[in-house]
């Protein structure tokens, strides 16, 4: 079985990244983590990746100011250097430019804490609670130029309880994300040539 060379992009603690790294230890998992790349030098996930013996890199977005494409070209150079075939965004808190998205079309996925197409963007749990939705959840989708607009690969759902807060709902959905993302990534790998 071919194992696709995987990069995981993070900005923070990397709990979804860690779920993928753990799943990838299975001999029949179709992705092989080759790089964890962060836009923040202090991202806690970099240390976790090192413990998993996965190479790390950081391209700090701050020195690039408003030149997002220059930042992404630096990231892309590192991804090319590691011969990456598929990217998983795992809490990567940067909106990507059309240039980068086009470069990785069909080879980049993201996890989002809502049942897309509902609630793209931020504050998803609060928006679901405020709307009186009976359930919330998470989605893994292909990345396209529109924020959180790509085709959904897989979803997981949880009921919204009458006394739920943003924190309590998020705490129930996070374990679903950790289960869903590695499974959806494996499915995404099947579509690669």
Buried (B, 14 or more C-beta within 10 A) or exposed (E): EEBBBBBBBBBBBBBBBBBBBEBBEEEEBBBBBBBBBBBBEEBEBBEBBEEBEBBBBBBEBEEBEEEBBEBBBBBBEBBEEBEBBBBBBBBBBBEBBEEBBEBBEEBBBBBBBBBBEBBBEEEBBBBBBEEEBEEBBBBBBBBBBEBBEBEBBBBBBBEBEEEBEBEBBBEBBBEBBBEBBBBBBBBBBEEEE
